[in-house]
Amino acid sequence: MGRVVTWLQQRETRMFCWVNQTIQHSSLDFFFNAITHLGGAAFTITAALCLALFGQGSWKAAGMYSCLALALSHIPVAVIKRIYPRLRPYLVLPDTNTCKKPLKDHSFPSGHTTAIFSLVIPFVHAIPWVGALLLLLAVLVAVSRIYLGLHYPSDCLAGALIGTATALAIVAFFG
């Protein structure tokens, strides 16, 4: 089992370094620094609340489901971050490119990725054409977290799975 874990860690580190170091470019710096905030609490909570309060029809329902998914999805994130206190990549890997004010809390799982998937998945169900565009946006937020040196790929994958599973459960239960 130890060899499998080591093999996976090596592949993940390579993937991280490729996104964080190999594809570095000033235009990507600007793009990913801007887009990463779409997974933050300020944007996701505001967007979900505005749609839940002021939306009509499917938009309103998706907004309400997103609010609930956002709230519920961060319970496992908080628990997992305490149980598995993984250091952020920029604290572990030399030559990591990072943003100006990097976070110092635990890395696993990615809260930004969890949040954006919690917000987006109800729209995939309610308004598929909008959901497809938003899903691309969610993936870009996840990639931004790696590009900025804040998360490993598995942190983002776990966040995407938690956000997606929570939102799908909400939609299945209430929808």
C-alpha positions in Angstrom: 0.0 0.0 0.0 2.9 2.4 0.8 4.2 2.1 -2.7 0.8 2.9 -4.2 0.5 6.0 -2.1 4.1 7.1 -3.0 3.4 6.5 -6.7 0.2 8.6 -6.4 1.9 11.4 -4.6 4.7 11.5 -7.2 2.1 11.8 -10.0 0.1 14.4 -8.1 3.3 16.5 -7.5 4.1 16.3 -11.2 0.6 17.4 -12.1 0.8 20.2 -9.6 4.2 21.4 -10.8 3.0 21.4 -14.5 0.0 23.6 -13.7 1.8 25.8 -11.1 5.2 26.2 -12.8 5.3 25.0 -16.4 2.3 26.9 -17.8 3.1 30.2 -16.0 2.4 33.3 -18.0 1.5 36.9 -17.1 -1.9 36.7 -18.7 -2.7 33.5 -16.9 -1.5 35.1 -13.7 -4.1 37.9 -14.2 -6.9 35.5 -15.3 -6.5 32.9 -12.5 -6.0 35.6 -9.8 -9.3 37.1 -10.9 -11.3 33.9 -11.4 -10.2 32.2 -8.1 -12.4 34.7 -6.2 -15.5 33.2 -7.8 -15.1 30.2 -5.5 -14.8 32.4 -2.4 -17.4 32.9 0.3 -18.2 36.5 -0.7 -19.1 35.6 -4.3 -20.8 32.2 -3.8 -22.9 33.2 -0.9 -24.0 36.5 -2.5 -24.8 34.9 -5.8 -26.8 32.1 -4.3 -28.7 34.4 -1.9 -29.5 36.9 -4.7 -30.8 34.2 -7.0 -32.8 32.6 -4.1 -34.4 35.9 -3.1 -34.8 37.7 -6.4 -34.8 34.9 -9.1 -37.8 33.6 -10.8 -38.8 30.0 -11.6 -35.9 27.6 -12.1 -33.4 30.4 -11.3 -35.0 30.8 -7.8 -35.1 27.1 -7.1 -31.5 26.6 -8.2 -30.5 29.6 -6.0 -32.3 28.1 -3.0 -30.7 24.7 -3.6 -27.3 26.4 -4.0 -27.7 28.1 -0.6 -28.5 24.9 1.1 -25.7 23.0 -0.7 -23.2 25.7 0.2 -24.1 25.6 3.9 -24.1 21.8 4.1 -21.1 21.1 2.0 -18.8 23.1 4.3 -19.5 20.9 7.3 -17.5 17.9 5.9 -14.8 20.3 4.6 -14.3 21.7 8.1 -14.2 18.3 9.7 -11.8 16.8 7.1 -9.5 19.8 7.4 -9.2 19.1 11.1 -8.7 15.4 10.7 -6.3 15.6 7.9 -4.1 18.7 8.4 -2.3 18.8 5.0 0.1 21.6 4.5 -0.5 23.8 1.4 1.8 23.1 -1.5 3.7 26.4 -1.4 4.8 25.5 2.2 6.1 22.1 1.1 7.3 22.3 -2.5 10.3 24.5 -3.4 9.9 26.9 -6.3 6.1 27.0 -6.0 4.5 30.1 -7.5 1.9 31.6 -5.3 -0.5 34.5 -5.0 0.3 37.7 -3.0 -1.5 36.7 0.2 -1.5 32.9 0.4 -3.8 31.1 2.9 -2.1 29.4 5.8 -4.8 27.0 6.9 -5.0 23.4 5.9 -5.1 22.5 2.2 -7.3 19.4 2.0 -10.0 19.7 0.7 -10.3 22.9 -1.3 -13.1 25.1 0.2 -13.2 27.3 -2.9 -13.7 24.3 -5.2 -16.3 22.9 -2.8 -18.2 26.2 -2.8 -18.2 26.8 -6.6 -19.4 23.2 -7.3 -22.1 23.6 -4.6 -23.3 26.7 -6.3 -23.1 25.4 -9.9 -24.5 21.9 -9.7 -28.1 22.9 -9.0 -28.0 25.0 -12.2 -26.8 22.0 -14.2 -30.0 20.3 -13.1 -32.4 23.2 -13.4 -31.1 25.0 -16.5 -28.7 22.7 -18.4 -27.4 25.2 -20.9 -26.5 27.6 -18.2 -25.2 24.8 -16.0 -22.8 23.6 -18.8 -21.2 27.1 -18.9 -21.1 27.3 -15.1 -19.5 23.9 -14.9 -16.6 25.1 -17.1 -16.3 28.1 -14.8 -16.2 25.7 -11.7 -13.4 23.7 -13.3 -11.4 26.9 -14.0 -11.8 27.9 -10.3 -10.4 24.5 -9.3 -7.5 24.9 -11.7 -6.8 28.4 -10.4 -6.3 27.0 -6.9 -3.5 24.8 -8.2 -2.1 27.5 -10.5 -1.8 29.8 -7.5 0.0 27.3 -5.4 -2.7 26.9 -2.8 -3.9 23.4 -3.4 -2.8 20.0 -4.8 -5.0 18.5 -7.5 -6.4 16.0 -5.0 -7.5 18.9 -2.8 -9.5 20.3 -5.7 -10.9 16.9 -6.7 -12.1 16.2 -3.2 -13.7 19.7 -3.0 -15.4 19.1 -6.4 -16.7 15.7 -5.2 -18.0 17.1 -1.9 -19.7 20.1 -3.5 -21.2 18.0 -6.3 -22.4 15.2 -4.0 -24.0 17.7 -1.6 -25.7 19.6 -4.3 -27.0 16.5 -6.0 -28.3 15.2 -2.7 -30.2 18.5 -2.1 -31.6 18.5 -5.7 -32.7 14.9 -5.3 -34.3 15.5 -2.0 -36.1 18.7 -2.7 -36.3 18.6 -6.5 
